[in-house]
């Protein structure tokens, strides 16, 4: 039986001016951290805090890294078993490219990933499971721009980390974030590949991209940083509490441009408007329940374009 799928035309805007269609997530437990997740009143077998992942997941499955590529010493592929070893930590993010909450948090995750890479190199690996349409390059443009806006003046520029996996068949998602566990969501594994933390991101449940404010999104930074430093201390990395306290987690908060302001100009000559990409897969595979599809394009907004002109001069 074919599904009914509504189509939307969201845009990807630089400078964090991001407009994306909202994709409703049907989950029995919404944004709850309950694990095992509950589906129609029954727990679903899945990996939870305290579990070693090879009791459930195929840790020898090989995943290709779709971004970044051509970075010296960066892996082009990996298996989760690669990250078992003394002192190692692995952090995995579960993102759906049509989800406003995930897009909002991706810049924070990328900043944290690169910051810890700058401090510890490949001792800590950050991975993103991406699905839902679009390309790795499009996604990387989003989180790199957002990281710059969320952390103005920072010398941390996402380059080597995080490693992105085009998880089109949801293999990595199904192993670590078995549905109906929500998204965006995160898992932190220790040197034995034991899940020490598994949680839903702070923007889950917000209706739109901008309704999850910068300070709410950046609370992900504080949580990840605390969890990671605690595990490094536990695993004998040698850092002390003073170093932990001095971790560069805070920076000024910048409110992104609001793409919903009424236009005042009819000119579109000052904006670079890209072509729409391909439609994503429908969120509903079969049945009579309406689903959603989306596609997007990138609009580059010059710095001198005021917020009051976004929406007509720079379409959203």
N, C-alpha and C positions, 0 to 999 in steps of 0.2 A: 504494500500500500504506500503510495507516495505521500509526502508530507507537504503541508502548506507553509511556505517560508517567506516571511516579510523581508524585503531588502531595504537597506539603509545606505546612505552615502556619507560616511564620516570623513573627516580630513585629518591628516597629521600635520600639525603646524610646528615650525621651529620655535625656539625660545619658550618651550613648554606651553605654547598656546595650542592645546590639543583638543580636538573635538572628535569624539568617538561615539558610535551608537551604543546604547546600553543593551547588553545581552542578558536577559533574565536567566538566572541559574536556578534550576529546579533541584533542590537538595533537601533531603529529609532533615538535615540538621543545620543548614544555613552556615553561619559564621562560627559555629561552636568548635572548640578544640577537642571535643569528645572523641576518644579513640579506644577501641575500634569505633568507627563511625556507625551511626544508627540509620538504617533504611527501613521505613515502614515498621518501626518498633523493634527491629531485630538487628543485632550487631553484625557487621560485615568483616570477615577475616581480613586483616591488614597488619602492616608493621606499625608499632606504636613505640613510645618512649620505653627504653629498656631492652628492646628487641635487637638482636644482631641480624643484619639485613639478609645474610645468606640463608636464614631459616625460611625465607619467603621469596626473595628476589634472586634472579640469575645474575650474580655479580661478575660473571665472565662474559656477559653480553657486551659487544663492542659498539660504542656510540661515536659517530663522526662529529667533529666540532665544526659547525658552520660559521661561527664567528667567535673570536678573531682568527684570521688566517694569515699566513706569511709572517708570523711573529717568531723570531729566533727563540729556540728552546721551549716554545709553547707546543703542547701536544696537538696533533691533528685528529686524534681519536683517543679514546680511553675506555677502559672497563672499570667498574666500581672497585674491583679487586685491586686495582693499581693504587688505591688510596689507603690500603691497610698497611700500617707500619708505624714504628715508634715515633711519637710526637706529631703525627699527621692529624689534620682535621678536614672534614668535607662538609660544605654547606650547599644545599640544593634548593633552588626556588622553583615553584610550580606556577607557570603563567599561561594564561589564555589571551591571545593577542587582541581579542575583541572585548576584553574586560577592562573597564575604566580603572578599577581598583589596582589591577596588576600593572597597568601602564603607569599609574601614579607612583607606585612603589618601586618601579624598575630603576629609576635614577638613583634612589637611595641605595638599593642593593648594589648597583654598579659602583657607586662611590665607595661603599664599605669594602667591596671585593677588591678594588684596586688599592685602597689604603692598606689593607692587610697584606696584599701582595708586595707592596713597597716595603713593608716591615719584615715580612717573613718569607717572601718568595713562594716557591711551590710547596712549602710545608702545609699551607692551607689552600684548598682548592674550592672555588666557587663555581657552581654550575647552574644554568637556567634550562629548564624544560619548556620549550616553546611549542605551541600548537594553536590552530584556529585560523590560519591564513596569513598572507604576507610573507616577507622574506626576512632572513636574519639581518641583512644590511638595513632594511627599513626599521626593524626593531632596535638595532644598535644606534641608529641615528636618533631615535626617540630617547633612549636612556642616556646617551651621551649629552644631548642637549639639556635634558632635565637635570642631570647631575650638575651641569654648569650653572643652571639657574638656582638650584637648591643649595649649592655650596659656592656662592660667588667669591672669587678671589682665592679659591683653594688651588694648591698646586697638584692636587690629586686628579688626574685625568684618566678615566677608564680606557685602558689600552689592552693590557694583557689579560685582565679579568673583567667580568666573568666569562667562563666558557659557555657558549650557547649551543644547544642541541635542538635540531629540528625534529621534535618528538611527534611527528605527524600521526603515527600509529599509537601514540600515548603509552608506549612501553615503559618508559622511565616513570611517567605519571602513575601508571597502574601499579608498579612495583612499590613506590614510595608514598604515594598519595591516593591510595585506592578510594574510588568514589563510594559513598557520597561525601568524603572529606572535601571541604571547600577550597576555594582559591581566591586570591593568591595565598600560597602557603609555603612553609619552609621546614626543612629538616637539617639538623646538625648532627653529624656522626663523628665519633671519636676515633682514635687510632686503631681500634678493633672493629670498626664499622658497626658499632652499636649506636642506635639512635638515642641521643641524649636529650634532644629537644625537637618537638614537632608542634607547629602552631600556625594559626591563620594570621595573615597580615592585618595591620591596623586599619586599612582602608576598606576592608571587606564590609559590605552592607551599605556603603555610601552610594547615593543615587547617581551622582555624576562625578566626572574627573575632578572638577574644581571644588565640589562639596567636601572632598577629603583634603583639608588644608595642608599646607606645607609642613606645619609643625606636627600635625597628626601623622603624615606620611613619614616624617623623619624620626618618629618614635621607634620605627623599625631599626634605625641606626643604633639607638641606645640599647635596644634589646639584643640585637646581634652582637654588638660590641661586648656587652656584659657577659653573655653566654660564652663567647669565644675566649675572652681573657680568663674566665673561670676555668675553662677546660685546659687552656695552656698552662695555667698554674697547677692544676691537678696532675697534668701529664709531665710536670717537671721541666717546663720550658725555661725557668729561671727568672721570669719577670716577677716583680714585686707589686704590692698594692699601690705604691706610689706611681709606678709606671702605668698601671691600669687607670688610676685616677686622671693621669695626664694625657690619656688617649684623646686624639683630636676628633671628638665626636660632634662638637657643637659649632655652628656658624650662623651668621645672620640669615634670617628667613626672608625670602623675596616672594611677594605675591605675584603669580603669573598673570599675563594679560588675559582679560576676560573676553572670550570670543562671542559673548551674547549681547554686547552693547549695540545699540541701534546705530546704523551707519549714518554718516553725514556727507559722504563724498561718493560720486559715481565713478571715479577713476579707478582702474585696476592696474595701471601701468607700473606702479611702484612695487608690486608684489610678484614673486616668481611662483606660479601655480603649476604644479606637476600634474601628470596624467594619473587617473584612477588606476589602481591595480586590479587584479582579478578578484572576483567574488570569493568569499570564504565558503567553506562547506556549511550547510544548514545545521543549526544547533539541534534539530530534531531529526532523527534518522527516518522514522516512519510513524504512521498514525495520523489522526485528524487534529492533533494539537498544533497550533501555529508555532513555528520556530522563527529564527532570524538569521539573516546573512548580512555581511557587511563587506565593504571595500573602502579603500582610503587613498588619499593622495597627500602630498606634502606641499605646504604653502610657506614660503620663506618671507618673513615679515621684517623689513628693514627697521633698524633701531629708531629712526625718526618718525615712523608711523605711530600716531597716538592711538591709545586704546579706543577712543571714541570713533575711530575710522575703521577699526577692524570689523568685518562683517559685510562691508560693501566694497571698500577699496581692497581689502584683503578678505576674500570670501571664506566662510567657515561652513 
